[in-house]
Amino acid sequence: MTKPLSILLVEDDQIEIMKFNKTVASLSIKCDIKEANNGEEALQLLLLKDQLPDIILLDLNLPKVNGLEFLKIIKNNTSLKHIPIIILTTSDSYKDKKECFKMGVAGYMTKPLKYEDYISKITKTLFYWNESELISA
C-alpha cells in the first residue's frame, strides 16, 4: 500500500477549502490534508517538523503573512525549501507569476471560475504529484 500524498493547503477562504476537500474526496488517490488559514499558521505547522508535507498548495492573498512573504521564508529555510509549492490563487497578475517562479515555485494555477475546470486542474495536479519521483523517494 502506498502512503497518502501529504498536502498542506494554505487558504483563508472556507468555501475554497470545502471545494478543495470535496474535489480530493472524489479522487482515487489517498491524500492526507492539513489546513492553515494564513501564512503564519502554516509556518507554525512546518516548523514543528514532525511530519512535513509532500506538497504545499498556497494562496497568495492571505492575512497576517501573505503568500509571497510565506514563500520567501520557506525558500530561505534550508530544511523546508525542498518542499514543492504550487500557487493556487485568484491572482492572474503577470507580476505575481514572475515573482513566484523567481522564488522557485513548482507551479502556478489561477483558480478557475467554473467548478468543472477547478476539478480538472486539481485532479491533474494531485495525480502528477502523487506519481512524482521526489515524493516517492
FENURHU-V786995 format. One record per helix or strand. SS is the DSSP state (H for helix, E for strand). FROM is the first residue (numbers start at 0). LEN is the number of residues. If there is no record, write none. Layout:
ss=SS from=FROM len=LEN
ss=SS from=FROM len=LEN
//
This chain:
ss=E from=4 len=6
ss=H from=13 len=12
ss=E from=30 len=6
ss=H from=38 len=10
ss=E from=54 len=4
ss=H from=66 len=9
ss=E from=83 len=6
ss=H from=93 len=9
ss=E from=106 len=4
ss=H from=114 len=17
ss=H from=132 len=4
//
